[in-house]
Amino acid sequence: LQELKANRNYQDYAYIDAISIYTKLANKGYKSENILRKLGNAHYFSANYPEAAKWYNELFEMTTNVEPEIYFRYSNALKSIGQIEKANQYLDKFIQLSENDSRAVKFKNNPNYLKEIEKQKDKYLVGYANVNSKYSDYAVTFWNDKLILSSNRPGSSKASKINTWDGQPFASLFVLNGKKMESFDALDSKYNISTPTFTKDGNTVYFTQNNLIKNKNNHGFTSNLKIFRADYVDEKWKNITELPFNNDDYSCAHPILSQDEKALYFSSDMPGTYGDSDIYRVKIFGNNQYSLPENLGKKINTEGKETFPFMGSDNVLYFASNGHLGLGGLDIYKIDFKDENAEVVNLGEPVNSSFDDFAIYLKTDNKTGYFASNSSLKISNTSFIVPLINSSNFF
């Protein structure tokens, strides 16, 4: 009965609850392929890679007859604990089982990829920002010269629920007033709300929010995400409207405007996506009219996860991915849209690490900015906004 309950929690993305039950069962000696696989996956999806590696290891000690994706996840998890050689061994096995997978092809064509990433090392100077809390803090942006932050910290007037994915409060928006982070109540929700992008005049915002459709199989609401827009009128956010390409059956999230504000980039797992999520683009026609979503293609998107796009003022696209060759978890990559022959480049250390690094934001000078990482404390649900300073030889 306990395992059935854990299975339901797992299916509903309530990983904290599922992990608790599965772990108790495993510690009592009730270990099965199902329990070990789902323990590994639940920790992996929660970005607790050392724990994922532990349970995947036990799974592989029991059986090697698992789906190829488990080999890929175990390889990524092993990187987080510094077992690079073993990680590459499991990546080799993943290649044997999925030779046509783009991730396998990339590794097969470039087995010495770590040496290439090493060339990017120390092209950035990083340090902690003073806006961090013990909760997840990520996706810095600016509105009318004020720093806006997505965070799971308490303090929002409406977001009081707890996210069963990671046990944190729902995400809300916060604004830096002086030296104090305060709830951005002007744009608040009782559901998860995050990753806003504002027009340069400050009068329009696009943002991510939970799909509000009730779903009896997922704790009262569906986990899918939608992109909304709102207008700033008479010092209030009004005309909150969801974008027409949203759908109840899949997620659209993390919008970012192009520099000319004629296009919107975002992440989605809509039909046609190559992997867990891809980067898409729509043209903005006005009056909440948009082109059909365009997948940015296989040069950028993989069978893994591509998410948190950002378009620099120099037309360079930045994004987070676990499908390109990297150091482990999500890494931040860039590709120059001005150059048709450009390839995806891993930003290297210290921006990237063996954990999750994502949600980069560069100011218009392209020399300073922010990104989020959970690498420093090795805690799965804690990300830090890290100020980014480019060294002169990067561009």
N, C-alpha and C positions, 0 to 999 in steps of 0.2 A: 504493500500500500504506500509506503514511504517513497519507493522508487517511482511509482505511478504519479505521485504528487510532484516529485522532482521533475519528472518528464513533462508534466503539464506546465510547470514553471519555466522550464527550458524552452518549450515550444512558444510560450508567451513572452519570451525575451526577459523574463524575470530572473536574470542570472544570479543575482545575490542570493535569492531564496533557493534556487536550484543548487548552487555551489554548497550552501550550508547543509542541505539534506544529503547530497551525493557524498560530501566529505565525511559526514558522520557514518554513513553506510560503509564507505571505503575503510575508514579507521576501525570499524568493527569487523573487518575481514570480508565484507560483502562486496567483492570486486568482480566486475564483469566487464566485457568489452564495451557494453553500452555505457556503463557508469564512467569508466576511464576515458572513453572518447569524449563524452559530454562534459566531464570535468575539465579536460584539456581545452575543449572548444569554448566553454563558458569563460574560463580564465583568459583565453586568447581574445575572445570578442570583448572582454572587459579590459584589455590591454595589460593584464597582469602576466607578462610573458615568462618570468621565472617559474611561477606556479603552473602555467600551461606546459612548460618544458618538463616539469616534474611528472605530471600526470600523463603526458604523451609518452614519456620514457617508460612508465609502467605499462602503458598500452602496448608499446612495441615489444616489451619483454613478454607479453602475453600472446601477441599475434602480430604478424607483418601483413596480414590480409586486410588492409584498410584502404579506403579510397585515396587516390593520389593527392588530393588536397590536404590530407592529414600530413603527408610527407612534407609538403610545402610549408604548412603552418609550424610543424615541429622544427624545421630548418630555421625559420624566422625566430622562433622562440629560443632556440639554442644560441643564436647570435646575442640575445639579451644577456646571457650569462657567460659570454666570452668563449663559447666552444665553437669557434669558427670552422675548424677542420671537420668536426663532426657535423656541423650545419651544412657544409658543402657536400659531405658524404650523403646526407639525406636529400639534398638538392639534386645530386647525381641520380639517386633512385627515383626522384620525382620526374626527372628527364626521361628515364627509361620507361616510365608508366604513362607519360604525357608528352611524347616527343613533338607533337604539333602545337602544344601550348606555347604562346609567345614568351612566357616567362622562362620556359625550358629552353627555347631557342636562344634567348638572350644569354643565358648562362653558358649554353653549349658553345656559342660563338665567341664568348668572352670570359673564359674561366678565371682570368686574372683581373676581374673587374675591380677588386679591392685596391689594386695598385693605381688604377685610373682615378678612383674616388680619392685616394690619398693625395693626388696632385691638386685637389681643390682645398686641401686642409689649410686652416689658418688664414683663409682669405676674408674671414670675418672676425670681428671682436664682439664678444657677447657678455652680458651680465644680467642680473635679475632686475626687473622693474619694481618700482615701489607700490605697484597696484595689486600684488599677489595676495592670495588668502590661502587657507588650508584646503579650499575647495577647488574645483576645476575653473580656471580662468583662461580665456582664449579669445581669439578673433577680435583684436583691437581694430577700431576704425575711428574716424573723426567726423564730427558734425558741428559746423560753425566753430571750428577750432577747439572743440571740447572732445576729450578722449572718451570713447564709448567702448564698453567691454561686455562680452558675453561671459556669464559666470553662474555657477551653481550655488554660490554663497547665499545664505539667508538674507533677508532684507527687502525683497520685493513685497509690495503690498498685496499682490494677488497670488503669486506662485507659492503655495503652501504644501503642495503634494510632494511625495517622495518618489523619485524615479526608481522603479524596480530593476532597471538594467544595472545600475551601479550603486544604488542606495543613497544617492545625493538628492537634495531638493531640485525641483525643476529649474531649468536654465532660465535666466532673466537677463535684462540689460541693465547696466550700471554706467554712471557718468562720473568722471573725475571733476569734482568741484574743489578747487584749491588743492589741498593734499588729501582730500577725503573722497572715497568712493561712495556714491549714493545711488539709490535705486532710480532708474530712468523711468519714472512713473508716467511720463508723457506718452510712452509707448510700452504698455505692460499687458500681461496676459496671465490667466490662471493656468495656462498650459506652457509647455516649453516654448521659448522664443529666443532666437539667437541670430548671429551672423548677419547684421544689417549692412547695407551698402547705401550711401546717400549720394544724391546728385550734388554737383559742385555748388549749386545755389542753395542747398540745404532744404529745398521745398518738397522733395520726394524721397522716399525710402523704400527699399525692397528688403525683405527679411524672411527668415525661416520660422515656421511655427508648426506645431503638431497638427496633423489631420484631425478634425474634430468629429469625424464619423464614429458613432458608437460601434463597438465590436465586442460581443459577449465573450469572445475567445481571448481577449487581451486586456483583462483588468479594466474593462469599461470603455476603453478607447483604443483605436488602432495606433500602431507605432509609426505609421507612415508620416512623412513630413511634406509640407506644402510651402510654396513661396507666395508671399503676400506683398502688396504695395500700399502705401498710404501717402496722403498729401498733408503738408504743414500749412494750415489755414488759420489765421487769427490766433496764432501761438498755441494751436492744438493740432494733434494728428487726427485727420479725418479721412473719410472715403476709403476705409480699410477694405481692400478687395483682394481676393485670391486671383492669381494669374490663370488664364484660361487653359494652359497646357498641363496644369495639375491634374492628378487623377487619384481616386480613392484606393486604387490597387497598387500604386507604387509611390516612391518618394521623389520629390524635387527639393533641393536644399542648397544652402550656402551660396547665395547669389553674389555676383560681383559685376559692377558696371565696367564696360570698356572706357577708355580715356575720353572718347568722343561722345560717350553716353548713348550711342546708337545701337549697342548690343549688350546683352546680359549673358554672362557665363554662369553655370551652376553645375551641381553634381546630381546624378539621378541613376536609379536602377530600372528605368522604364524599359519596355520591350525593345530589343535591339541592342541593349547594353552588352558589352563583351564579358564583363565580370561582375563583381559585387556592386560596383558603381562606376560610372564613367563621367567625364566632363562633357557638357553640352553647351551649345550657344543658340540664342534666338536673337533675331533682329527686332528692335523696338520701333513700332510704327506710330505710337501715340494712341491716346484714348483707350489704353489697356488692350491694344491690339499688337500681336507679335507674329513673327514667322513660325513655321513649324520648327521644333527643336532639331538641331543639327549635331550629330555625334562628331566630335573632333577627330575621330579616326584612330587607327591602330598604332600610329607613331606615338600617340600620347596615352591612349587607353589600353588596358591589358585585361586579362582574366582575373586580376586581383581587384584592388580598390583604388580608384582615383577620386580625389575629393578636395575640398577647400581651395578652389581656384582663386588666383589673384592676378590682375593684369597691371603690370608696371607702366609707368608713364612713357617708357621707351618701347612699348609694344612687346615686352617679354612676358610670357605667361608662366606663372609659378603655380605649382600644385603639389599636393601631398599624395603619395602612392606607396603601396606595399607590393606592387607588381613589377616595378622596374628593379634593376640590380641596385641593392642598397645595403645599409649597415644593420637593418633589422627594424621591425615595426614599420610605421609610416616614416618615410623620409621626404624631404622637400626637394623638388626638382624644378628646373626651368627649361624653357625652349623659346627661342627667338622667332616670333611670328614674321619678322621682316625677312628672314632668310629661309627660302623654300627647302634648302638642303640642311638646315639645322637639325641637330639631334638633341634628344633629351639629356640634360646634364644634372647629375647629383651634386648638390651644393657642398657636400663633404662636411667634415668636422670643423668647428664645434657646433655648427647649426644642426647637423644631423648626428644621430647617436644610434645605439642599438635598441632604443625604445621609440616611442611615437613622437615625431616632430612634424608640426603642421600649422595651418592657419597663419601664413606669413602675411605681413602688411608692410609695404615700403612707402615712405613718403615720396613726394614728387621729385625730390633730388636723387632718388634711387640709391642713396648712400646711408640712410638711417631708416630704422623701422622696428618691427616687433614680430615675434613668432611664438608659438606655444610648444611646450615640450614637457613630457612627464619623465624625462631621463634622470633628473638630479636626485630625487628622493626614492626612485624605484618604487613608487606607490602608484597603483594602477589608476586611481581616480583623481590624481593631482597633476595638474598641468600648470606650468609657470609661463607667464608672459615674459619673454626675454628680449630686451632691447637689442637691436641689431645695428652694428656699425660696419659698413663695408670698408675694407682696406683699399688703398688706391689702385692696386694692381688687379682688382677683380674685373673691372669693366675696361 
